[in-house]
Structure formats: C-alpha cells, structure tokens
C-alpha cells in the first residue's frame, strides 16, 4: 500500500499554513506538514519525504535561501 502524498507548507503567517493544511486534509488524502519558521523548515525538510512544497519566499528570516536549498536537493 502506498503512503499518502505529502505536502510541506512554509509560511511565516500561521493563518496561511492553517488554512492550507485544513483544506488539503478535508478535501484530499494528502498528509500536510506545516512550518511557520523557514529555519526550522530547512532543518526538518531533509528528514521528510515530500511530493510538493508550498512556500512563501519573502519571509523575513530567509529571503530566497529556502528556495535555493530546496532546488539543490
């Protein structure tokens, strides 16, 4: 049996991550991991197997470093 697809959501606005998580969990079979701090996301993403990342790329702590890191993975 295959595992559910996994989406990682990264945004410094907790309302955004909560809304996206709620939508996908209600209307799909996706597993959703959310992060409100891009530095924490960078630490944890290497441990996750994911199919899609939805990210704000203009976060104060990170700028474009998160995207650069993900593209190099």
CORQUIFEN-V697327 format. One record per helix or strand of 2 or more residues. SS is the DSSP state (h for helix, s for strand). FROM is the first residue (numbers start at 1). TO is the last residue. If there is no record, write none. Layout:
# CORQUIFEN-V697327
ss = [SS SS]
from = [FROM FROM]
to = [TO TO]
This chain:
# CORQUIFEN-V697327
ss = [s h s h s h]
from = [6 14 31 38 52 65]
to = [10 27 35 45 55 72]
